[in-house]
Amino acid sequence: MTLYRAELRELAAQALVGRTFAGEKVFTARSWPTTKPELPVVYLQVPDDQATSNGRNAPDFTRVATLALRGIVAPGTPGKCQLQLEAFAEQIELALMTDVALQSAITQVTEIRTSITVSSEGADHVGELQMLLGLEYIEEFPAAGTPLVEIDGTMSANGNSDFADFSVNTLQETS
């Protein structure tokens, strides 16, 4: 069984492949270090997932998984970095918000936070985009125990048990 948040991460990665400056360089299971020829690149992970109970009944939760994206570019000058990062952010957001598979797997995107930084510390100017999206979904857990298959009962009115009987058969799944 795969965690649903991991499935959401993979859906997001699929939504980005070929739709941004990064092209096919969209990674979900890779260490961070990259070299300039590999840029631009996008990394995705889900570092946080919060669940809120939907009540005291069956165990189900409204969850918000935080999808964290990190995009890195090195187009040359600090000005080019800034402009490419802004366009990169727009491409990523558009790809994720219009992807039918991802959007149908969640109930809503609760938030989008984007930050952009340009570093000129080394010989190359490197720009980094960080984007956090809250992906809300409902998670239900199956009830434990023997499945209910039938309900039988008797109703009475003012002590008269001859009033009515009832029986309800529940639907059973067929395999």
C-alpha positions as CSV (number, residue, x, y, z in Angstrom):
1,M,0.0,0.0,0.0
2,T,1.4,3.4,-1.0
3,L,0.8,6.4,1.0
4,Y,-1.7,8.7,-0.7
5,R,0.6,11.7,-0.3
6,A,3.3,9.8,-2.2
7,E,0.8,9.1,-5.0
8,L,-0.1,12.9,-5.1
9,R,3.6,13.7,-5.3
10,E,4.0,11.3,-8.3
11,L,0.9,12.8,-10.0
12,A,2.4,16.3,-9.6
13,A,5.7,15.1,-11.1
14,Q,3.8,13.6,-14.1
15,A,1.9,16.9,-14.5
16,L,5.2,18.8,-14.7
17,V,7.2,16.6,-17.1
18,G,7.5,18.4,-20.4
19,R,5.5,21.4,-19.3
20,T,8.2,23.6,-17.8
21,F,11.8,24.8,-18.6
22,A,13.0,21.6,-16.8
23,G,11.6,19.4,-19.5
24,E,12.1,15.8,-18.4
25,K,14.2,16.7,-15.4
26,V,11.5,16.4,-12.7
27,F,12.6,14.3,-9.8
28,T,10.8,12.8,-6.7
29,A,13.5,10.4,-5.4
30,R,16.9,12.0,-5.9
31,S,19.4,13.8,-3.8
32,W,19.6,17.6,-4.2
33,P,23.1,18.3,-5.7
34,T,23.1,19.1,-9.4
35,T,25.7,20.5,-11.8
36,K,25.1,23.5,-14.1
37,P,24.6,21.3,-17.3
38,E,21.7,19.5,-15.5
39,L,19.8,22.8,-15.0
40,P,17.0,23.7,-15.0
41,V,15.6,21.0,-12.8
42,V,12.6,20.5,-10.4
43,Y,12.6,18.4,-7.2
44,L,9.4,17.4,-5.5
45,Q,8.7,16.0,-2.0
46,V,5.9,15.9,0.5
47,P,7.6,16.8,3.8
48,D,4.4,17.4,5.8
49,D,0.9,15.9,6.0
50,Q,-1.7,17.1,8.5
51,A,-5.0,15.2,9.3
52,T,-8.1,16.6,11.0
53,S,-10.8,14.2,12.2
54,N,-14.2,14.5,10.5
55,G,-16.0,13.5,13.7
56,R,-16.4,10.7,16.2
57,N,-18.0,8.2,13.8
58,A,-16.1,6.1,11.2
59,P,-12.4,6.9,11.1
60,D,-12.0,9.5,8.4
61,F,-10.0,12.6,8.1
62,T,-9.6,15.7,6.0
63,R,-5.9,15.8,5.2
64,V,-3.6,18.5,3.8
65,A,-0.4,17.3,2.3
66,T,2.3,19.9,1.7
67,L,3.8,19.5,-1.8
68,A,7.2,21.1,-1.8
69,L,8.8,22.0,-5.1
70,R,12.3,23.2,-5.6
71,G,13.3,24.6,-9.1
72,I,16.8,25.6,-9.9
73,V,18.0,27.6,-12.9
74,A,21.4,29.1,-14.0
75,P,20.7,31.2,-17.2
76,G,23.7,33.5,-16.7
77,T,23.1,36.9,-15.2
78,P,21.2,37.8,-12.0
79,G,18.6,39.6,-14.1
80,K,18.1,36.6,-16.3
81,C,17.8,34.4,-13.2
82,Q,15.0,36.6,-11.8
83,L,13.1,36.6,-15.1
84,Q,13.5,32.9,-15.7
85,L,12.4,32.0,-12.1
86,E,9.3,34.1,-12.5
87,A,8.4,32.4,-15.7
88,F,9.3,29.0,-14.2
89,A,7.0,29.6,-11.3
90,E,4.1,30.5,-13.7
91,Q,4.8,27.3,-15.7
92,I,4.8,25.1,-12.6
93,E,1.6,26.6,-11.1
94,L,-0.2,26.5,-14.4
95,A,0.8,22.8,-15.0
96,L,-0.3,21.7,-11.6
97,M,-3.6,23.7,-11.4
98,T,-4.7,22.5,-14.9
99,D,-3.7,18.9,-14.6
100,V,-6.9,16.8,-14.6
101,A,-5.4,13.7,-12.9
102,L,-3.9,15.7,-10.0
103,Q,-6.9,18.0,-9.5
104,S,-9.3,15.0,-9.6
105,A,-7.3,13.3,-6.8
106,I,-7.7,16.1,-4.4
107,T,-10.6,18.1,-3.0
108,Q,-8.8,21.5,-3.3
109,V,-5.5,23.3,-3.3
110,T,-5.6,25.1,0.1
111,E,-2.7,27.4,-0.5
112,I,0.2,28.2,-2.8
113,R,3.3,29.9,-1.4
114,T,6.2,30.8,-3.7
115,S,9.6,32.3,-3.0
116,I,12.4,33.1,-5.3
117,T,16.1,33.7,-4.6
118,V,19.1,34.5,-6.7
119,S,22.6,33.7,-5.5
120,S,25.8,35.1,-6.9
121,E,28.1,33.5,-4.3
122,G,29.9,31.3,-6.8
123,A,31.2,31.8,-10.3
124,D,27.7,31.2,-11.7
125,H,24.5,33.0,-10.8
126,V,22.0,30.4,-9.6
127,G,18.3,31.0,-9.1
128,E,16.1,28.9,-6.9
129,L,12.3,28.7,-6.8
130,Q,10.6,27.2,-3.7
131,M,6.9,26.5,-4.0
132,L,4.6,25.0,-1.3
133,L,1.1,23.8,-2.2
134,G,-1.5,22.5,0.3
135,L,-3.2,19.5,-1.3
136,E,-6.4,18.6,0.5
137,Y,-8.0,15.2,0.3
138,I,-10.3,13.0,2.3
139,E,-9.0,9.7,3.8
140,E,-11.3,7.0,5.1
141,F,-10.3,3.9,6.9
142,P,-12.4,0.7,6.7
143,A,-14.3,-0.3,9.8
144,A,-12.9,-3.3,11.5
145,G,-15.0,-6.4,12.2
146,T,-17.5,-8.5,10.5
147,P,-19.5,-6.7,7.8
148,L,-23.1,-6.0,8.5
149,V,-25.3,-8.2,6.2
150,E,-28.8,-8.0,7.7
151,I,-30.9,-6.1,10.3
152,D,-34.0,-7.6,11.9
153,G,-36.3,-5.9,14.3
154,T,-39.7,-5.5,15.8
155,M,-41.5,-2.2,16.4
156,S,-44.3,-1.7,18.9
157,A,-46.8,1.1,19.5
158,N,-48.0,1.7,23.1
159,G,-46.9,-1.8,24.1
160,N,-48.5,-3.6,21.1
161,S,-45.8,-5.7,19.5
162,D,-48.1,-6.8,16.7
163,F,-47.7,-3.4,15.2
164,A,-45.0,-4.2,12.6
165,D,-42.0,-6.3,11.8
166,F,-39.2,-5.4,9.5
167,S,-36.1,-6.9,7.9
168,V,-33.4,-5.2,5.9
169,N,-30.8,-7.0,3.8
170,T,-27.7,-4.9,3.1
171,L,-25.9,-5.0,-0.2
172,Q,-22.9,-7.2,-0.3
173,E,-20.0,-6.6,-2.6
174,T,-19.5,-9.3,-5.2
175,S,-16.1,-10.2,-6.5
